[in-house]
Structures are given as C-alpha cells and as structure tokens.
Amino acid sequence: DQKKGGSRMKNLFQLLGGIRNPQQFLQSMMNNSQVMGNPMAKNAIDMIKENFDFIIIDSSPALGMITINIMTASDSVLIPIQCEYYALEGLSQLIYTINLAKKKLNKNLELEGVVFTMYDSRTNLSLQVVENVKDNLKQNIYKTIIPRNIRLAEAPSYGQPINIYDTRSTGAESYRLLAQEVMERDKEIKEK
C-alpha cells in the first residue's frame, strides 16, 4: 500500500515527504531548542536500518536545516551535479557543509562521491562541467553519467519512477547502471 510506504516495485519502500503547511513547519523548527543536528531523523533511521540494504534520502539542494539534519542521520552523501554552469557554483559550498557536518555533528559522514546528471553530449558546457569537476575534485566520481532525457523529465509528472514510466529509456538504463555501480562500490567497501 503506497500510503503505508509501499510502492509498485518489489522490495522498494518509500516515505514521501513534503511540507503541507510551511508556516507551521517553520514555527515548530523555531520552537525546537536543538535545530541543527536534531537527532530525530537519525534515531528513526537507526531503528529501521537493519531491515534494509540501502536507505536513500533524497533532499533538496538547499543548504538549510533539513539538509544538515539529513547529514546528521546519514552514513554518506552522493552529490548529483547537473552539467550546467550554476551547479558548479554551489558545489564547493556543499562540500564545505559536508565537511563541517562531519566535524561537528556526524564523525562517520563520508562523501560517497559525485554523479553527473542532465548531461547533454551535444553541448560543450556539459563536457566542460565534467572536466572541471574531474580536474578540481579529488573525490570519488562515478563512471555512470545520467543523460538529459525527456522521459526522465516526464516521469515525475506521472508520479512514477523512470523504471516504471519507461523502463527501456536511456534514462532508465543509466539509473540502472548507477544503482549497479553503487552496489558494487558498497560491496568493495564491505570486503575491505
């Protein structure tokens, strides 16, 4: 049942988030005496993580309290970078924030790596973004690159993941490759 965290995919559970009443949310955050590093998300994940191989928390790219609290609850961060100019501007700030969260709130937090998204092989800009990040970032860069794909853009408007909306699309195949790469890296880490 989707309302209870189920999905149409076997072994996939999702908890859909969102702020229905922003004013009420902000007020509750302001009344909370421990806003930054709030352990609620970490405590909730700790209670269930033994039941899952992976728990993925998809958050907005904003560097606000919610993102900081998610970093407090996470083992690692995988940064998707859109192959566009403005994405580069926020990357250094995000890495700084990850390092600060690790130092002050979650000593186990690791930078999992970087994955390029919305890559358009027809443009020089996409290639320049990839080369710039590779030249300046000494972090793990995933081999899988997610292309710009109209089917990827359409899927959310139908409330479906790409592997259901159009399983044979280039975008779906790219995300399957990324999932495989993530699992292979996880296996390598566990074997060390």
ZATOR-517071 format. One line per field, with one value per residue (C-alpha): residue number from 1; residue in one letter; x, y negated, z negated. Coordinates in Angstrom, 3 decimals. Layout:
BEGIN
seq: (NUM ...)
type: (a ...)
xx: (X ...)
yy: (Y ...)
zz: (Z ...)
***
This chain:
BEGIN
seq: (1 2 3 4 5 6 7 8 9 10 11 12 13 14 15 16 17 18 19 20 21 22 23 24 25 26 27 28 29 30 31 32 33 34 35 36 37 38 39 40 41 42 43 44 45 46 47 48 49 50 51 52 53 54 55 56 57 58 59 60 61 62 63 64 65 66 67 68 69 70 71 72 73 74 75 76 77 78 79 80 81 82 83 84 85 86 87 88 89 90 91 92 93 94 95 96 97 98 99 100 101 102 103 104 105 106 107 108 109 110 111 112 113 114 115 116 117 118 119 120 121 122 123 124 125 126 127 128 129 130 131 132 133 134 135 136 137 138 139 140 141 142 143 144 145 146 147 148 149 150 151 152 153 154 155 156 157 158 159 160 161 162 163 164 165 166 167 168 169 170 171 172 173 174 175 176 177 178 179 180 181 182 183 184 185 186 187 188 189 190 191 192)
type: (d q k k g g s r m k n l f q l l g g i r n p q q f l q s m m n n s q v m g n p m a k n a i d m i k e n f d f i i i d s s p a l g m i t i n i m t a s d s v l i p i q c e y y a l e g l s q l i y t i n l a k k k l n k n l e l e g v v f t m y d s r t n l s l q v v e n v k d n l k q n i y k t i i p r n i r l a e a p s y g q p i n i y d t r s t g a e s y r l l a q e v m e r d k e i k e k)
xx: (0.000 1.606 0.221 1.987 5.350 4.867 5.305 4.532 8.047 9.003 11.294 11.023 9.538 9.156 8.276 7.055 7.893 6.820 5.710 1.968 1.925 5.213 4.266 3.511 6.749 8.869 7.218 7.921 11.541 11.925 10.452 12.844 15.780 18.091 17.516 20.906 21.884 18.429 18.713 15.085 15.906 18.990 17.047 14.279 16.762 18.735 15.555 14.958 18.302 18.942 15.949 17.404 20.464 20.234 18.299 18.324 17.248 16.629 16.794 16.680 19.976 19.313 21.826 19.277 18.430 16.675 19.735 22.024 19.754 19.738 23.557 23.435 21.400 23.383 26.426 27.367 26.396 26.159 26.169 24.324 25.737 23.741 26.038 25.296 27.320 25.424 25.721 29.467 28.993 27.215 29.483 32.296 29.773 28.112 31.443 32.329 28.967 29.503 32.937 31.542 28.681 31.235 33.412 30.629 27.638 28.414 32.003 31.003 29.672 31.536 31.377 30.244 31.028 29.706 27.407 26.836 23.231 21.445 24.479 23.959 26.683 25.690 26.921 30.406 29.091 28.330 31.813 33.375 31.483 32.598 36.224 36.200 34.910 37.324 40.258 39.358 37.665 39.665 36.545 35.063 33.474 31.044 31.610 27.898 26.655 22.916 21.979 19.432 16.385 12.815 11.418 13.268 11.694 8.196 8.173 7.664 4.654 3.023 4.072 6.245 9.910 11.603 11.975 8.181 7.321 9.665 11.926 13.640 14.570 18.165 17.484 16.167 19.160 21.538 19.931 20.161 23.877 24.258 22.468 24.746 27.818 26.653 26.096 29.499 31.264 29.392 30.457 34.105 33.998 32.493 35.140 37.994)
yy: (0.000 -3.274 -5.254 -2.892 -3.159 -0.533 -1.020 0.796 2.189 5.293 4.574 0.798 -1.185 -4.921 -7.549 -10.585 -13.895 -17.406 -20.415 -20.902 -23.895 -25.872 -28.341 -25.549 -23.771 -26.909 -27.634 -24.111 -24.425 -27.769 -26.306 -23.365 -24.061 -21.759 -22.736 -21.992 -18.386 -17.373 -13.622 -12.782 -11.591 -9.701 -7.987 -6.983 -5.576 -3.758 -1.920 -0.508 -0.348 3.304 4.166 2.602 2.901 -0.765 -3.754 -6.656 -10.092 -12.427 -16.009 -19.369 -21.013 -23.842 -24.035 -24.587 -22.941 -19.987 -19.136 -19.461 -17.171 -14.650 -14.715 -14.063 -10.906 -9.678 -7.489 -9.124 -11.747 -11.184 -14.510 -14.710 -17.530 -18.915 -19.507 -23.221 -26.251 -27.245 -23.748 -24.292 -27.419 -25.546 -22.508 -23.981 -25.275 -21.860 -20.087 -22.627 -21.945 -18.171 -18.551 -20.841 -18.404 -15.612 -17.619 -18.964 -16.595 -13.212 -11.984 -8.959 -11.021 -10.372 -11.911 -8.904 -10.643 -12.668 -11.636 -13.838 -14.383 -16.144 -15.537 -16.623 -15.297 -17.853 -20.765 -21.902 -23.053 -19.514 -18.362 -21.432 -20.828 -17.195 -18.105 -20.977 -18.761 -15.952 -18.405 -20.124 -17.492 -14.696 -12.793 -9.617 -10.386 -7.800 -6.449 -6.413 -9.687 -10.378 -11.994 -14.708 -12.709 -13.814 -10.601 -11.355 -14.794 -13.399 -10.553 -12.662 -14.422 -10.971 -10.089 -7.219 -6.333 -6.121 -2.340 -2.039 -5.007 -3.940 -1.070 -0.996 -4.673 -5.848 -7.498 -4.284 -2.334 -4.979 -4.822 -1.008 -1.339 -3.862 -1.552 1.295 -0.906 -1.999 1.627 2.688 -0.103 0.825 4.443 3.402 1.253 4.073 6.536 4.276)
zz: (0.000 1.090 -1.848 -4.247 -2.481 0.168 3.860 7.062 7.055 5.126 2.158 2.537 -0.316 -0.172 -2.669 -0.850 -2.446 -1.889 -3.800 -3.583 -5.922 -5.679 -8.414 -10.887 -9.937 -10.433 -13.761 -15.015 -13.881 -15.671 -18.863 -18.750 -21.045 -19.090 -15.477 -13.932 -14.329 -15.506 -16.195 -15.243 -11.710 -12.891 -15.666 -13.242 -10.725 -13.421 -14.425 -10.929 -9.141 -9.986 -7.777 -4.616 -2.418 -1.457 -2.727 -0.308 -1.461 1.449 0.282 1.956 2.859 0.406 -2.419 -5.165 -8.457 -6.876 -4.778 -7.815 -9.833 -6.995 -7.004 -10.742 -10.062 -7.044 -6.552 -3.258 -0.711 3.024 4.853 8.166 10.265 13.144 16.082 16.067 15.018 11.868 10.421 10.094 8.020 5.220 5.221 3.115 0.557 0.369 -0.164 -2.862 -4.549 -4.377 -5.970 -8.665 -9.406 -9.678 -12.062 -14.299 -14.024 -12.465 -12.523 -10.398 -7.483 -4.229 -0.793 1.251 4.492 7.372 10.204 13.240 14.313 17.162 19.363 22.953 25.245 27.890 25.789 24.868 21.496 20.301 21.254 19.589 16.334 16.220 16.963 14.453 11.645 12.500 12.539 9.262 7.135 5.652 4.580 5.976 9.298 10.553 14.051 14.817 16.277 16.366 19.693 20.280 21.316 21.940 20.434 17.180 17.138 17.790 15.241 12.064 13.566 13.818 10.267 11.445 11.228 14.607 14.438 14.441 16.656 19.470 18.496 21.899 21.999 21.928 18.573 17.010 18.275 16.907 13.466 13.507 14.258 11.439 8.985 10.032 9.565 6.092 5.051 6.417 4.525 1.350 1.744 2.245 -0.899 -2.982 -1.747 -2.916)
***
